[in-house]
Amino acid sequence: YKLLGSGSLIVCVQCPAQKGLWVIFHDVDVLTEQLFPVVEAMQKHFSAGSGSYYSDSIFFLSVAMHRIMPTEIERIIQLDLDLKYKTNIRELFEEFDHFLQGAVIGIAREMQPVYRHTFWQFRRENPQTKVGEPPPDGLPGFNSGVMLLNLEAMRQSQLYNQLLEPDMVRQLTEKYHFKGHLGDQDFFTMIGMEHPELFHVLDCTWNRQLCSWWREHGYSDVFDQYFRCEGQVRIYHGNCNTPIPED
């Protein structure tokens, strides 16, 4: 698994030949230097700033993880820090076994109508679209707080790597009139509208998001259609600084 901290990246890789884990520390500045050429073109579409900033590229780490991690690392779980685990993380790793042919990333749906809002112009021009609509039949977008990255599948997927090319990013952002500010999450959401087969959708209980900001900002009438999550929660996500329930 890996965790992003303020000063370093920690990658923990289970060692099959021994009991226990290897813990490998990666310098964020070094990773940023490697990432920047790959993600520079997409930053202006999916960053909060007005342009492509060198330091912003770390927010796109997952997008190009398959290009900067050693080839012997085949799978990684990427996790936000504002999470609380209610089950053994090994059970999450087992989700890799359920990926269908062609899927490269496991990720849960966004549980607020943020992309209903972001895709407003595309939705207005395409009133019958499922883009931005709530589950189970709609395409609400993704939340990158919990992600399973099948690095080997990402390396082998011609489609996925084509979607990283600047011309493809530009074409899709123009098609969907997309301008976001959430980094990798925006990129995965956009390409997921076009190519859902690239994603294994995790159950909401693996990333039970608690933020309810959009309920009070214009979407109270539809909010619960996105926010609803049935089943026993396995990971709580206290996004937008929302308190996580005590045990």
C-alpha positions in Angstrom: 0.0 0.0 0.0 1.2 3.6 -0.3 0.5 6.7 1.7 1.2 10.3 0.7 2.6 12.4 3.5 3.8 16.0 3.6 7.4 15.1 2.9 7.6 11.7 1.5 5.9 8.9 -0.3 5.7 5.5 1.5 5.3 2.4 -0.5 4.8 -0.8 1.4 5.1 -3.9 -0.8 4.4 -7.4 0.6 7.3 -9.6 0.1 6.2 -13.1 -1.0 9.5 -14.8 -0.1 9.4 -13.7 3.5 7.0 -12.8 6.2 6.4 -9.2 6.7 6.7 -6.1 4.5 9.3 -4.1 2.7 8.9 -0.4 3.4 10.4 1.9 0.6 10.6 5.6 1.0 10.4 7.8 -2.1 11.3 11.5 -2.2 8.4 13.6 -3.4 10.6 16.0 -5.3 12.1 13.1 -7.3 8.7 11.7 -8.1 7.4 15.1 -9.2 10.3 15.5 -11.6 9.4 12.1 -13.2 5.7 12.8 -13.3 5.7 16.3 -14.7 6.4 15.4 -18.4 3.5 12.9 -18.3 0.9 15.0 -16.6 1.8 18.6 -17.5 -0.7 18.8 -20.3 -3.6 17.6 -18.1 -2.9 19.9 -15.1 -4.5 22.9 -16.6 -7.8 21.0 -17.0 -7.8 19.3 -13.6 -5.9 21.6 -11.2 -7.2 24.4 -8.9 -4.5 26.8 -10.3 -4.8 28.7 -13.5 -2.0 26.9 -15.2 0.3 23.9 -15.2 2.5 24.0 -12.1 5.4 21.7 -11.4 4.4 21.1 -7.8 0.9 20.2 -8.8 1.9 17.1 -10.6 2.1 15.1 -7.4 -1.8 15.2 -7.4 -1.7 13.1 -10.5 0.6 10.4 -9.1 -1.9 7.6 -9.6 -2.4 8.5 -13.3 1.2 7.6 -14.2 2.2 5.3 -11.3 2.7 2.5 -13.8 5.5 4.5 -15.5 7.5 5.5 -12.4 7.3 2.4 -10.2 9.7 -0.5 -10.7 8.3 -3.1 -13.0 8.4 -5.8 -10.3 5.7 -3.9 -8.5 2.5 -5.1 -10.1 -0.2 -3.8 -7.8 -0.6 -0.9 -5.5 -3.4 0.3 -3.2 -3.4 4.1 -3.0 -5.1 5.6 0.0 -5.9 9.1 1.4 -4.9 9.8 4.9 -8.4 10.8 6.2 -9.6 7.2 6.3 -10.8 4.9 9.1 -10.6 1.2 8.5 -13.3 -1.1 9.9 -12.0 -4.3 8.3 -8.7 -6.0 7.4 -7.1 -4.2 4.5 -6.2 -7.6 2.9 -9.9 -7.9 2.0 -9.6 -4.8 -0.1 -6.5 -6.2 -1.9 -8.6 -9.2 -2.8 -10.8 -6.9 -4.9 -8.0 -7.2 -7.6 -9.3 -10.7 -8.2 -12.6 -9.3 -9.4 -11.2 -7.1 -12.1 -12.8 -7.9 -15.5 -10.7 -8.1 -18.6 -9.5 -4.7 -19.6 -10.0 -3.1 -16.2 -6.9 -1.3 -14.8 -8.1 0.6 -11.8 -10.5 -0.2 -8.9 -12.3 2.9 -7.5 -15.6 3.8 -5.8 -18.1 6.3 -7.1 -18.3 9.9 -6.0 -21.0 10.2 -3.3 -21.9 13.9 -3.9 -23.3 15.5 -7.0 -20.0 17.3 -7.7 -19.9 16.0 -11.2 -23.5 16.7 -11.9 -22.4 20.3 -11.3 -19.1 20.1 -13.2 -20.7 18.6 -16.3 -23.5 21.1 -16.3 -22.9 22.3 -19.9 -22.6 18.8 -21.4 -25.7 17.8 -19.5 -27.7 20.8 -20.8 -26.6 19.9 -24.4 -27.4 16.2 -23.9 -30.5 16.0 -21.7 -30.8 12.2 -22.0 -27.2 11.6 -20.8 -26.3 9.4 -17.8 -23.2 11.7 -17.2 -23.5 13.1 -13.8 -26.6 11.2 -12.9 -26.8 9.2 -9.6 -26.3 5.5 -9.2 -27.3 2.8 -9.9 -27.9 3.6 -13.5 -26.1 7.0 -13.8 -22.5 7.9 -14.0 -21.8 10.1 -10.9 -18.0 10.1 -11.4 -15.3 8.7 -9.1 -13.7 9.5 -5.8 -10.0 8.8 -5.5 -9.7 8.4 -1.7 -9.4 4.6 -2.1 -7.9 3.2 -5.3 -6.5 -0.1 -6.5 -4.0 0.3 -9.2 -3.2 -2.7 -11.3 0.2 -1.4 -12.5 0.8 -4.3 -14.8 -2.6 -3.9 -16.5 -2.0 -0.2 -16.8 1.3 -0.8 -18.5 -0.2 -3.3 -21.0 -3.4 -1.3 -21.7 -3.0 0.5 -25.1 -6.2 2.3 -24.5 -5.3 3.7 -21.1 -1.9 4.9 -22.3 -3.5 6.5 -25.3 -5.8 8.5 -23.0 -2.7 10.0 -21.3 -1.6 11.7 -24.5 -2.2 15.5 -24.5 -4.3 15.4 -27.7 -6.7 12.8 -26.2 -7.0 14.8 -23.0 -7.7 17.9 -25.0 -10.3 16.2 -27.1 -12.2 14.8 -24.1 -12.1 18.0 -22.1 -13.6 19.8 -25.1 -16.2 17.1 -25.7 -17.4 17.2 -22.1 -16.7 21.0 -21.5 -14.7 19.8 -18.5 -12.8 22.0 -16.1 -12.1 20.5 -12.7 -9.8 21.0 -9.7 -9.5 17.6 -8.1 -6.4 16.2 -9.9 -6.4 12.5 -10.7 -10.0 12.1 -9.6 -11.1 14.4 -12.4 -9.1 12.6 -15.0 -10.4 9.2 -14.0 -14.0 10.6 -13.9 -13.7 12.0 -17.4 -12.2 9.0 -19.0 -14.7 6.8 -17.1 -17.5 8.6 -18.9 -16.0 7.5 -22.2 -14.5 4.2 -21.3 -16.1 2.6 -18.2 -14.6 -0.7 -19.0 -11.2 0.6 -17.7 -12.6 0.6 -14.1 -13.6 -1.9 -11.5 -16.2 -0.1 -9.4 -15.7 -0.6 -5.7 -18.8 -0.9 -3.5 -19.5 2.3 -1.6 -18.7 0.6 1.7 -15.0 0.6 0.6 -15.0 4.4 0.4 -17.9 5.6 2.5 -17.5 9.4 2.0 -18.9 11.6 4.7 -18.6 15.1 3.2 -22.1 16.6 2.6 -21.0 20.1 1.3 -23.1 19.9 -1.9 -26.3 19.3 0.2 -26.2 22.9 1.3 -25.0 24.3 -2.0 -27.8 23.9 -4.4 -28.4 20.2 -4.6 -30.5 19.3 -1.5 -33.2 17.9 -3.8 -31.0 15.1 -5.3 -28.2 14.9 -2.7 -29.4 11.7 -1.0 -29.5 9.8 -4.3 -25.7 10.2 -4.5 -25.0 10.0 -0.7 -27.0 6.8 0.0 -24.8 3.7 0.9 -26.3 0.5 2.1 -24.2 -2.2 3.7 -21.7 -2.5 6.5 -19.0 0.2 6.1 -15.5 -1.1 5.7 -13.7 2.2 5.2 -14.9 5.6 6.3 -13.6 8.6 4.4 -13.7 11.9 6.3 -13.4 14.1 3.2 -13.7 17.9 3.5 -12.7 17.5 7.1 -15.8 15.7 8.1 -15.6 14.0 11.5 -15.5 10.2 11.3 -17.9 8.3 13.6 -16.4 6.8 16.8 -16.5 3.1 17.3 
